[in-house]
């Protein structure tokens, strides 16, 4: 599991570096949220297995998913995986 997490952290660092090269202009705390280039959100049902969610992290190249149970139930992040499963 530790090897998997190390690989994930390295991949995240590489993606962050690639994304940061595209930054051409700073933003202000007063700018509206829609000025940011936000990532698409990935939704999963509340009963989805953690393994499936981790696979979605990798496939969709995201660090969190929205969890729903008819309504929004919560957010599950890579940090949740590290803190709760390690």
MMTF fields as JSON, N, C-alpha, C and O atoms, coordinates in Angstrom:
{
  "mmtfVersion": "1.0.0",
  "mmtfProducer": "UNKNOWN",
  "numBonds": 343,
  "numAtoms": 344,
  "numGroups": 86,
  "numChains": 1,
  "numModels": 1,
  "chainsPerModel": [1],
  "groupsPerChain": [86],
  "chainIdList": ["A"],
  "bondAtomList": [4, 2, 8, 6, 12, 10, 16, 14, 20, 18, 24, 22, 28, 26, 32, 30, 36, 34, 40, 38, 44, 42, 48, 46, 52, 50, 56, 54, 60, 58, 64, 62, 68, 66, 72, 70, 76, 74, 80, 78, 84, 82, 88, 86, 92, 90, 96, 94, 100, 98, 104, 102, 108, 106, 112, 110, 116, 114, 120, 118, 124, 122, 128, 126, 132, 130, 136, 134, 140, 138, 144, 142, 148, 146, 152, 150, 156, 154, 160, 158, 164, 162, 168, 166, 172, 170, 176, 174, 180, 178, 184, 182, 188, 186, 192, 190, 196, 194, 200, 198, 204, 202, 208, 206, 212, 210, 216, 214, 220, 218, 224, 222, 228, 226, 232, 230, 236, 234, 240, 238, 244, 242, 248, 246, 252, 250, 256, 254, 260, 258, 264, 262, 268, 266, 272, 270, 276, 274, 280, 278, 284, 282, 288, 286, 292, 290, 296, 294, 300, 298, 304, 302, 308, 306, 312, 310, 316, 314, 320, 318, 324, 322, 328, 326, 332, 330, 336, 334, 340, 338],
  "bondOrderList": [1, 1, 1, 1, 1, 1, 1, 1, 1, 1, 1, 1, 1, 1, 1, 1, 1, 1, 1, 1, 1, 1, 1, 1, 1, 1, 1, 1, 1, 1, 1, 1, 1, 1, 1, 1, 1, 1, 1, 1, 1, 1, 1, 1, 1, 1, 1, 1, 1, 1, 1, 1, 1, 1, 1, 1, 1, 1, 1, 1, 1, 1, 1, 1, 1, 1, 1, 1, 1, 1, 1, 1, 1, 1, 1, 1, 1, 1, 1, 1, 1, 1, 1, 1, 1],
  "groupList": [{"groupName": "UNK", "atomNameList": ["N", "CA", "C", "O"], "elementList": ["N", "C", "C", "O"], "formalChargeList": [0, 0, 0, 0], "bondAtomList": [1, 0, 2, 1, 3, 2], "bondOrderList": [1, 1, 2], "singleLetterCode": "X", "chemCompType": "L-PEPTIDE LINKING"}],
  "groupTypeList": [0, 0, 0, 0, 0, 0, 0, 0, 0, 0, 0, 0, 0, 0, 0, 0, 0, 0, 0, 0, 0, 0, 0, 0, 0, 0, 0, 0, 0, 0, 0, 0, 0, 0, 0, 0, 0, 0, 0, 0, 0, 0, 0, 0, 0, 0, 0, 0, 0, 0, 0, 0, 0, 0, 0, 0, 0, 0, 0, 0, 0, 0, 0, 0, 0, 0, 0, 0, 0, 0, 0, 0, 0, 0, 0, 0, 0, 0, 0, 0, 0, 0, 0, 0, 0, 0],
  "groupIdList": [1, 2, 3, 4, 5, 6, 7, 8, 9, 10, 11, 12, 13, 14, 15, 16, 17, 18, 19, 20, 21, 22, 23, 24, 25, 26, 27, 28, 29, 30, 31, 32, 33, 34, 35, 36, 37, 38, 39, 40, 41, 42, 43, 44, 45, 46, 47, 48, 49, 50, 51, 52, 53, 54, 55, 56, 57, 58, 59, 60, 61, 62, 63, 64, 65, 66, 67, 68, 69, 70, 71, 72, 73, 74, 75, 76, 77, 78, 79, 80, 81, 82, 83, 84, 85, 86],
  "secStructList": [7, 2, 2, 2, 2, 2, 2, 2, 2, 2, 2, 2, 2, 2, 2, 2, 2, 2, 2, 2, 6, 6, 7, 7, 1, 7, 7, 7, 6, 6, 1, 7, 4, 4, 4, 1, 7, 7, 7, 7, 7, 7, 3, 3, 3, 6, 6, 7, 7, 2, 2, 2, 2, 2, 2, 2, 2, 2, 2, 2, 6, 7, 1, 3, 3, 3, 3, 3, 1, 1, 1, 3, 3, 3, 3, 3, 3, 2, 2, 2, 2, 2, 2, 2, 2, 7],
  "xCoordList": [0.833, 0.0, 0.871, 0.557, 1.975, 2.865, 3.454, 3.572, 3.82, 4.381, 3.343, 3.671, 2.102, 1.011, 0.864, 0.731, 0.889, 0.727, 1.901, 1.714, 3.124, 4.296, 4.147, 4.439, 3.693, 3.476, 2.416, 2.563, 1.352, 0.28, 0.788, 0.464, 1.583, 2.126, 3.039, 2.998, 3.857, 4.743, 3.924, 4.236, 2.89, 2.027, 1.351, 1.269, 0.869, 0.233, 1.221, 0.877, 2.454, 3.472, 3.77, 3.896, 3.882, 4.157, 3.007, 3.238, 1.774, 0.615, 0.544, 0.24, 0.824, 0.791, 1.845, 1.583, 3.037, 4.098, 3.677, 3.88, 3.092, 2.642, 1.576, 1.599, 0.647, -0.421, 0.121, -0.358, 1.119, 1.641, 2.387, 2.527, 2.873, 3.556, 2.581, 2.998, 1.302, 0.295, -0.2, -0.959, 0.217, -0.253, 0.37, 1.592, -0.475, 0.026, -0.347, 0.198, -1.255, -1.748, -2.157, -2.755, -1.832, -2.208, -3.682, -4.337, -4.183, -5.569, -5.586, -4.615, -6.666, -6.847, -7.887, -8.756, -7.795, -8.784, -10.174, -11.179, -10.236, -11.515, -12.106, -13.237, -11.356, -11.872, -12.989, -12.946, -13.989, -15.047, -14.51, -13.556, -15.118, -14.67, -14.692, -13.898, -15.581, -15.667, -14.479, -14.384, -13.574, -12.368, -11.306, -10.331, -11.491, -10.538, -10.849, -12.0, -9.817, -9.998, -10.248, -9.327, -11.486, -11.825, -11.898, -12.266, -11.541, -11.611, -13.054, -13.851, -13.363, -14.691, -14.826, -13.84, -16.038, -16.275, -16.725, -17.492, -16.232, -16.593, -17.54, -17.242, -18.673, -19.678, -19.656, -19.501, -19.811, -19.978, -21.147, -21.474, -21.762, -22.844, -22.248, -21.111, -23.008, -22.548, -22.071, -21.185, -22.619, -22.245, -21.04, -20.683, -20.412, -19.26, -18.096, -17.834, -17.39, -16.26, -15.088, -14.933, -14.272, -13.086, -12.153, -11.547, -12.033, -11.187, -11.657, -10.844, -12.948, -13.497, -13.222, -12.904, -13.345, -13.074, -11.604, -11.303, -10.697, -9.269, -9.016, -8.234, -9.667, -9.532, -10.056, -9.494, -11.131, -11.657, -10.668, -10.488, -10.019, -8.986, -7.966, -7.601, -7.513, -6.484, -7.02, -6.392, -8.161, -8.712, -9.095, -8.861, -9.677, -10.161, -9.123, -9.328, -7.994, -6.918, -7.454, -7.235, -8.167, -8.71, -8.234, -7.787, -8.334, -7.901, -9.072, -8.88, -10.291, -11.455, -12.673, -12.7, -13.671, -14.95, -16.062, -15.922, -17.159, -18.355, -19.152, -19.352, -19.605, -20.373, -21.829, -22.142, -22.716, -24.127, -24.971, -24.628, -26.066, -27.08, -28.404, -28.999, -28.853, -29.938, -29.499, -29.605, -29.012, -28.434, -26.935, -26.438, -26.226, -24.8, -24.612, -25.195, -23.798, -23.568, -22.241, -22.136, -21.223, -19.926, -18.88, -19.181, -17.642, -16.5, -15.502, -15.2, -14.988, -13.971, -12.71, -12.749, -11.584, -10.347, -9.23, -9.335, -8.152, -6.966, -6.445, -5.92, -6.586, -6.141, -6.934, -6.379, -8.209, -9.014, -8.435, -8.382, -8.005, -7.401, -6.158, -5.981, -5.297, -4.032, -4.272, -3.668, -5.149, -5.351, -6.168, -5.941, -7.1, -8.004, -7.628, -8.057, -6.83, -6.49, -5.031, -4.658, -4.213, -2.781, -2.506, -1.356],
  "yCoordList": [-1.199, 0.0, 1.254, 2.234, 1.219, 2.367, 2.698, 3.868, 1.672, 1.878, 2.544, 3.435, 2.104, 2.687, 4.173, 4.994, 4.517, 5.911, 6.758, 7.907, 6.201, 6.926, 7.236, 8.347, 6.252, 6.454, 7.523, 8.358, 7.492, 8.477, 9.882, 10.832, 10.018, 11.333, 11.859, 13.044, 10.99, 11.403, 11.863, 12.886, 11.116, 11.485, 12.831, 13.663, 13.048, 14.316, 15.472, 16.531, 15.27, 16.31, 16.651, 17.823, 15.631, 15.858, 16.61, 17.52, 16.234, 16.911, 18.362, 19.256, 18.591, 19.95, 20.813, 21.969, 20.252, 20.987, 21.332, 22.458, 20.368, 20.611, 21.698, 22.565, 21.656, 22.649, 24.026, 25.026, 24.095, 25.388, 26.096, 27.318, 25.36, 25.986, 26.804, 27.71, 26.497, 27.188, 28.484, 29.232, 28.749, 29.941, 31.174, 31.307, 32.061, 33.258, 34.525, 35.593, 34.422, 35.599, 35.221, 34.168, 36.081, 35.831, 36.12, 36.771, 35.628, 35.912, 36.571, 36.496, 37.199, 37.872, 37.122, 36.448, 37.241, 36.617, 37.206, 36.59, 38.38, 39.033, 38.639, 39.013, 37.888, 37.435, 36.414, 35.648, 36.395, 35.384, 33.986, 33.834, 32.99, 31.601, 31.159, 30.304, 31.723, 31.296, 31.756, 31.385, 32.554, 32.933, 31.838, 31.876, 30.88, 29.775, 28.694, 28.496, 28.011, 26.867, 25.639, 24.874, 25.46, 24.362, 23.046, 23.007, 21.97, 20.636, 20.139, 20.573, 19.237, 18.632, 17.822, 17.314, 17.711, 16.95, 15.542, 15.335, 14.59, 13.192, 12.806, 13.026, 12.234, 11.815, 10.308, 9.566, 9.857, 8.43, 8.282, 9.203, 7.127, 6.836, 6.462, 5.997, 6.664, 6.424, 4.989, 4.765, 4.025, 2.624, 2.177, 1.0, 3.081, 2.736, 2.284, 2.881, 1.221, 0.734, 1.702, 2.437, 1.685, 2.536, 2.178, 3.064, 0.899, 0.48, 1.126, 1.613, 1.126, 1.741, 3.241, 3.801, 3.886, 5.322, 5.605, 6.543, 4.805, 4.983, 4.81, 5.556, 3.84, 3.642, 4.859, 5.234, 5.474, 6.691, 7.843, 8.625, 7.955, 8.977, 8.874, 9.871, 7.651, 7.433, 7.665, 8.36, 7.095, 7.18, 8.61, 9.045, 9.329, 10.685, 11.755, 12.934, 11.332, 12.257, 13.359, 14.549, 12.923, 13.84, 13.404, 12.272, 14.312, 14.018, 13.897, 13.654, 14.07, 13.919, 13.576, 13.802, 13.026, 12.75, 13.278, 13.34, 13.655, 14.014, 12.741, 11.956, 12.541, 11.348, 11.769, 12.74, 11.019, 11.385, 10.194, 9.032, 10.534, 9.575, 10.316, 10.794, 10.403, 11.265, 12.725, 13.39, 13.239, 14.58, 14.431, 13.325, 15.543, 15.513, 15.039, 15.598, 14.007, 13.419, 13.888, 14.113, 14.038, 14.468, 14.463, 14.27, 14.68, 14.674, 13.663, 13.655, 12.808, 11.822, 12.181, 12.333, 12.316, 12.792, 11.765, 10.785, 12.015, 11.171, 11.223, 10.232, 12.354, 12.479, 11.531, 10.956, 11.368, 10.41, 9.008, 8.259, 8.655, 7.334, 7.199, 6.199, 8.209, 8.152, 8.106, 7.295, 8.972, 9.086, 7.936, 7.54, 7.403, 6.402, 4.974, 4.047, 4.775, 3.412, 3.054, 1.885, 4.03, 3.755, 3.16, 2.866],
  "zCoordList": [0.0, 0.0, 0.0, -0.676, 0.767, 0.841, -0.523, -0.886, -1.271, -2.606, -3.516, -4.299, -3.401, -4.182, -3.865, -4.772, -2.569, -2.166, -2.625, -3.026, -2.573, -3.064, -4.547, -4.988, -5.312, -6.747, -6.993, -7.886, -6.199, -6.348, -6.037, -6.75, -4.973, -4.62, -5.717, -6.047, -6.277, -7.357, -8.565, -9.176, -8.904, -10.029, -9.776, -10.68, -8.555, -8.211, -8.337, -8.863, -7.853, -7.951, -9.403, -9.758, -10.24, -11.66, -12.326, -13.123, -12.003, -12.589, -12.129, -12.919, -10.855, -10.323, -11.013, -11.346, -11.229, -11.91, -13.33, -13.783, -14.034, -15.407, -15.44, -16.314, -14.495, -14.459, -14.119, -14.653, -13.233, -12.808, -13.928, -13.887, -14.932, -16.055, -16.897, -17.617, -16.817, -17.613, -16.965, -17.581, -15.754, -15.053, -15.705, -15.766, -16.186, -16.855, -16.101, -16.379, -15.165, -14.479, -13.061, -12.839, -12.111, -10.732, -10.51, -11.324, -9.405, -9.045, -7.682, -6.929, -7.382, -6.107, -5.29, -5.842, -4.005, -3.12, -3.366, -3.012, -3.961, -4.248, -5.594, -5.904, -6.399, -7.693, -7.477, -6.514, -8.363, -8.241, -8.547, -9.31, -7.958, -8.108, -9.569, -9.964, -10.371, -11.771, -12.614, -13.784, -12.051, -12.787, -12.731, -13.482, -11.857, -11.74, -12.764, -13.153, -13.187, -14.091, -13.219, -12.93, -12.808, -11.909, -12.669, -13.843, -11.975, -12.562, -12.516, -11.685, -13.41, -13.372, -12.083, -11.549, -11.601, -10.385, -10.749, -11.69, -9.984, -10.181, -9.053, -7.879, -9.412, -8.436, -8.262, -9.232, -7.021, -6.736, -5.774, -5.025, -5.806, -4.866, -3.514, -3.436, -2.465, -1.101, -0.887, -0.062, -1.592, -1.416, -2.239, -2.207, -2.967, -3.805, -2.93, -1.885, -3.356, -2.56, -2.64, -3.615, -1.602, -1.568, -2.716, -3.319, -3.024, -4.14, -5.447, -6.232, -5.67, -6.881, -6.905, -7.953, -5.754, -5.681, -6.005, -6.744, -5.46, -5.751, -7.246, -7.835, -7.853, -9.3, -10.068, -11.097, -9.567, -10.2, -10.054, -10.988, -8.881, -8.703, -9.828, -10.45, -10.076, -11.094, -12.504, -13.302, -12.806, -14.162, -14.539, -15.667, -13.602, -13.877, -13.551, -13.838, -12.944, -12.546, -11.636, -11.867, -10.588, -9.59, -8.212, -8.026, -7.253, -5.895, -4.928, -3.737, -5.448, -4.584, -5.431, -6.641, -4.765, -5.409, -4.513, -3.291, -5.14, -4.389, -4.17, -5.097, -2.942, -2.593, -2.442, -1.752, -3.102, -3.017, -2.574, -2.791, -1.957, -1.537, -1.721, -0.755, -2.961, -3.424, -3.426, -4.457, -2.306, -2.217, -1.982, -1.768, -2.024, -1.716, -0.286, 0.643, -0.111, 1.203, 1.786, 2.991, 0.929, 1.415, 0.318, -0.86, 0.737, -0.168, 0.366, 1.559, -0.511, -0.143, -0.914, -2.134, -0.204, -0.812, -0.693, 0.045, -1.441, -1.301, 0.133, 0.642, 0.771, 2.166, 3.067, 4.004, 2.793, 3.552, 3.421, 4.397, 2.221, 2.004, 2.868, 3.564, 2.821, 3.559, 5.061, 5.763, 5.557, 7.005, 7.588, 8.732, 6.835, 7.394, 7.061, 7.749, 6.012, 5.611, 5.849, 5.753, 6.155, 6.336, 7.697, 8.022]
}
